[in-house]
């Protein structure tokens, strides 16, 4: 999970993930057209995203297509965010039930 957090810590890599989210399955050339950095820099960032398993690649002939892999982000959500959301949802549910009980007693 450390590789995922390291990969997500960089704004350029988050931008690449956003581009893949908007249009999954892009070549290096397609991604480079949308970025303001060099092709070599895009390649470097994509390799870090691949190592973190946030991007997977599929070869179509000689062209390497990049796809967003949302699984590691889902795992982060489940481990680090979801458990905090559960408490809020439970609190809202408790509040809703209390308000409904109060309105039924009137």
N, C-alpha and C positions, 0 to 999 in steps of 0.2 A: 504494500500500500504506500510505502515511502516514495516509490517511483511515480505513482499516480499523483501524489501531492506535489512532488517536485515538478512534474510536467504541467500541472494546473497552475502552478505559481507564476508562470510566465504569461504575460498578456498576449504575446504573439502566438503562442501555442493555443491559448483559449480562442483567439481569433480564427485560427485554422480549424479548431473543433466546431466553432460557430458556422464556418463556411461549409463544412461537411454535414452539419446538421441541416442546413438550408438546402443543400444539394449533395446528397450522399453519392459516393462513387466518382471521385474526380481524379484526374491525372495530375502529375506534378506541374505540367504546363498550365493546366486550367487553374490550379491553385495559385501559381505564381502571378498570373494575370490580375488576380484580385488583391495581391499583396504589394506593399511598397518596399519590400526588402529584396535582396538578391536571391537568385535561384539556389545558390549554395546555402544561404541562411534558411530558406524554406526547407531544403533537404535535411539540414541539421535538426531543425525543429520537428519535422516529421519522424525522423529516426528516434528522437526522444519520446514522441507520442507512441510510436510502435513498441518501443521497449517497455513502456508503461501499460501496454495492451489497450490503449485508448483508441488506437487506429489499427485497423487490419488492412492488409493489402491482398489484392488478387491480380494476377498477371493475365492480361488479355493480349496474347501475342507478345509483342515487345513492349507493350505499354503497361505500366504499373498503376492500378487504380487503388485509390485510398478510400476506406470506408470507416465511418465512425463506429466504435464499439462502445455502447453505453453501459455495458455490464460493470466495469470498475466504478463508474460514477454511481450506479445503482447500489453497489456494495457500500460506498461511502455514505450514501443517503441512509441506507439501512442501519449502518453501525453508528454514525455520528449525528445524523439529523433526525431520522425517524423516531428514535427513542425519546427525543425531546418533544416532537410533535405529538406523540401519543399522550403525554401528560396534558398538553393543551386541549386536545380533543376530549379527553376524559373530563377535564374541568368544565369545558363548555357543555358537555352532555349532562353533568351534574347540575350545572346552573339551569339548563333548560328544564330538567326534571323538577327542580325546586320551584321555578317560576310557574310551571304547569300545575304543580300541586297547590301553590298559593292562589292561582286563578280559579281552581276547582273549589276551593274552600270559601270563596266569596259569594 
